Amino acid sequence: MKIDLNCDLGEGYGAWQMGDDAAMMSIATSVNIACGFHAGDPDIMHKTVTMAKALGVSIGAHPGFRDLHGFGRRPVPGITAAEIENLVAYQIGALQAVAALAGHEVTHVKAHGALSNVACEDDMTARAVAAAIKAVDPKLIFVVLANSKLVDAGEAAGLAMAHEVFADRAYEDDGNLVSRRKPGAVLHDAREIAQRVVRMVQDGAVVSVTGKIIKMRIDTVCIHGDTPGAVDIARGVRLALEERGATVVPFARR
């Protein structure tokens, strides 16, 4: 088995830090870096990219809605496809410029928060995100929630994709993530999460909150850097996978 572990990092802002980026960077093989709209700023972006380069970790843009106060987790009603394309392209370009300054290369794009949640269920949003990625650089890998509208949009745009599952999030019967507004949406038991991820990767499937088995392609497993206990969760997941014979490697290098 070959599997990637990805984490959303660089999500502080100014003097405020979110999560333990250094510890998570030593465990993950790919990281998704906030580009200034939901979190992050040029200095944090550069620091995160530089750290990733030193550790041989692949980097990707993590564009979201312009929503610093809500951490990008609030939908934007009435936003158009053109506006989505513009904000996604803008954020990818920002990270590409900072990466060039640090001597590293952006390999992928993963939508953040509400932008991703909406795109998973809405064709227009999903296609707008994919169109922006293709226009900026068609060689970028599109990280998509397995079995979602993002997959359809990526296929239509002809983009290479990395199909993602979440270690620390519960799933609905339709394969989408349980809303953070619902109890039990975010998982916290490190041992339980590690065992769950091993089963996901071995079986090529996730188990929903009702016990439904949902088959899906799995290229990468996400562990949220802002989840309480994230470092212990990530360390446990990687150790459990390697003990089962899995090779943990960036999807961009497979």
C-alpha positions in Angstrom: 0.0 0.0 0.0 1.1 3.5 -0.8 -0.8 6.4 0.9 -0.3 10.1 1.4 -1.0 11.9 4.7 -2.0 15.5 4.1 -2.6 18.4 6.6 -3.9 21.9 6.4 -1.2 24.2 7.8 -0.1 27.9 7.8 -3.5 28.8 9.2 -2.4 31.4 11.7 -2.6 35.1 11.1 -0.1 37.7 12.1 0.8 37.1 15.8 -1.9 34.4 16.2 -0.9 30.8 15.7 -3.2 27.9 14.8 -2.0 24.4 15.6 1.6 23.0 15.8 2.7 23.3 12.3 6.3 22.2 12.9 5.2 18.9 14.6 2.5 18.2 11.9 5.0 18.9 9.1 7.3 16.2 10.5 4.5 13.6 10.1 2.6 14.7 7.0 3.8 14.1 3.5 1.7 16.8 1.8 0.5 20.0 3.3 -2.2 22.5 2.1 -1.2 26.1 2.9 -3.7 28.8 3.7 -3.4 31.6 1.1 -4.6 34.7 3.0 -8.4 34.5 2.6 -9.5 32.3 5.5 -6.1 32.4 7.3 -2.5 32.9 6.6 -0.4 35.9 5.5 2.7 36.3 3.4 5.1 35.8 6.3 3.3 32.7 7.5 3.1 31.4 4.0 6.8 31.8 3.4 7.7 30.2 6.8 5.5 27.2 6.1 6.8 26.7 2.5 10.4 27.0 3.8 9.7 24.4 6.4 8.1 22.1 3.9 11.1 22.4 1.5 13.6 21.5 4.2 11.6 18.4 5.2 10.9 17.3 1.6 7.1 17.8 2.0 4.9 18.5 -1.0 2.9 21.8 -0.8 -0.4 22.8 -2.2 -2.7 25.9 -2.2 -5.6 25.8 0.2 -8.0 28.5 -1.2 -11.2 29.4 0.7 -13.8 32.1 0.8 -12.7 35.6 2.0 -13.7 35.1 5.6 -11.0 35.6 8.2 -13.4 36.1 11.0 -15.2 32.8 10.3 -12.1 30.9 9.3 -13.6 30.3 5.9 -16.3 28.0 7.2 -19.3 30.2 6.3 -20.8 29.9 2.8 -21.1 33.1 0.6 -24.7 33.3 -0.7 -25.1 34.5 -4.3 -21.4 34.2 -5.3 -21.0 33.6 -9.0 -18.9 31.1 -10.9 -16.6 33.9 -12.2 -16.1 35.2 -8.6 -15.2 31.7 -7.5 -12.7 31.3 -10.3 -11.1 34.6 -9.6 -10.7 34.0 -5.8 -9.3 30.5 -6.4 -6.8 31.7 -9.1 -5.8 34.6 -6.9 -4.9 32.4 -4.0 -3.1 29.8 -6.0 -1.0 32.6 -7.6 -0.2 34.0 -4.2 1.2 30.7 -3.0 3.1 30.1 -6.2 4.8 33.4 -5.9 5.8 32.8 -2.2 6.9 29.3 -3.1 9.1 30.6 -5.9 10.7 33.1 -3.4 11.5 30.1 -1.1 12.7 27.8 -3.9 9.8 25.3 -3.6 7.1 24.2 -6.0 3.3 24.1 -5.6 2.1 20.7 -6.7 -1.6 20.6 -5.8 -4.8 22.5 -4.8 -7.3 21.6 -2.2 -10.4 23.8 -1.5 -10.9 24.8 2.1 -13.9 24.8 4.5 -17.2 26.2 3.2 -15.9 26.5 -0.4 -15.1 22.8 -0.4 -18.3 21.8 1.4 -20.4 23.7 -1.1 -18.4 22.4 -4.1 -18.9 18.8 -2.9 -22.6 19.1 -3.5 -22.9 21.9 -6.1 -21.9 21.4 -9.7 -21.4 25.1 -10.5 -19.1 25.7 -7.5 -17.1 22.5 -8.2 -16.6 23.3 -11.9 -15.6 26.9 -11.1 -12.9 25.6 -8.7 -11.6 23.1 -11.3 -11.7 25.7 -14.1 -9.5 28.1 -12.0 -7.0 25.4 -11.3 -6.8 24.4 -14.9 -6.4 28.0 -16.1 -3.6 28.7 -13.6 -1.7 25.4 -14.3 -3.3 22.3 -15.7 -0.5 20.2 -14.2 -1.6 21.0 -10.7 -3.2 18.0 -8.9 -6.8 18.6 -7.7 -7.4 17.2 -4.2 -11.0 16.0 -4.2 -13.4 14.5 -1.6 -13.9 11.0 -2.9 -17.3 10.3 -4.5 -18.2 14.0 -4.5 -19.1 16.6 -7.2 -15.5 17.7 -7.1 -14.5 14.4 -8.8 -17.0 15.0 -11.6 -15.6 18.5 -12.1 -12.0 17.3 -12.0 -12.7 14.7 -14.7 -14.5 17.2 -16.9 -11.6 19.6 -16.6 -9.1 16.8 -17.4 -7.2 17.4 -14.2 -5.1 14.8 -12.3 -6.8 14.1 -9.0 -5.9 12.8 -5.5 -9.0 11.3 -3.9 -9.2 12.2 -0.2 -10.7 10.8 2.9 -10.7 12.4 6.4 -9.2 10.7 9.4 -11.0 12.8 12.0 -14.4 13.5 10.4 -17.6 11.5 10.4 -19.4 10.7 7.1 -23.0 10.8 6.1 -24.6 8.0 4.1 -24.2 9.9 0.8 -20.4 10.0 1.3 -20.2 13.7 2.3 -18.8 14.9 5.6 -21.1 15.4 8.6 -21.6 19.1 9.1 -19.5 20.6 11.9 -22.8 22.0 13.3 -23.8 18.4 14.2 -22.5 16.6 17.3 -20.0 13.9 16.5 -18.8 15.5 13.3 -15.2 15.7 14.5 -13.5 12.7 16.0 -10.9 13.0 18.8 -9.9 9.5 20.0 -6.4 9.0 18.6 -6.4 5.2 18.9 -9.9 4.9 17.4 -8.9 7.2 14.5 -5.8 5.3 13.7 -7.6 2.0 13.5 -10.3 3.6 11.4 -7.8 4.9 8.9 -6.1 1.5 8.5 -9.5 0.0 7.7 -10.2 2.8 5.2 -7.0 2.3 3.4 -7.0 -1.5 3.4 -10.7 -1.8 2.4 -10.9 1.2 0.1 -14.0 2.3 1.9 -15.4 4.5 4.7 -18.1 3.6 7.2 -20.9 6.2 7.7 -22.5 7.3 10.9 -25.2 4.7 10.4 -22.8 1.9 9.6 -23.1 2.1 5.8 -20.0 0.9 3.9 -19.1 3.4 1.1 -16.5 2.2 -1.4 -14.2 4.8 -2.7 -10.7 5.4 -4.2 -8.3 6.7 -1.5 -5.1 8.4 -2.4 -4.6 10.6 0.6 -5.8 10.9 4.2 -6.4 14.3 5.8 -5.8 15.1 9.4 -6.8 18.6 10.4 -4.0 20.6 12.0 -6.4 22.7 14.1 -8.2 19.6 15.7 -7.4 19.3 19.4 -4.7 16.6 19.8 -3.9 16.7 16.1 -0.2 15.8 16.6 -1.0 12.7 18.6 -3.7 11.7 16.0 -1.3 12.2 13.1 1.5 10.4 14.7 -0.8 7.5 15.6 -2.2 7.3 12.1 1.2 7.2 10.5 2.5 4.6 12.9 -0.5 2.4 12.5 -0.3 2.5 8.6 3.5 1.8 8.6 3.0 -1.2 11.0 0.5 -2.6 8.5 3.1 -2.3 5.7 1.9 0.9 4.1 4.4 3.2 2.5 3.6 6.8 3.4 4.6 9.0 0.4 3.4 12.3 -1.2 0.8 11.6 -3.9 2.6 14.1 -6.1 5.6 11.7 -6.3 3.8 8.5 -7.1 
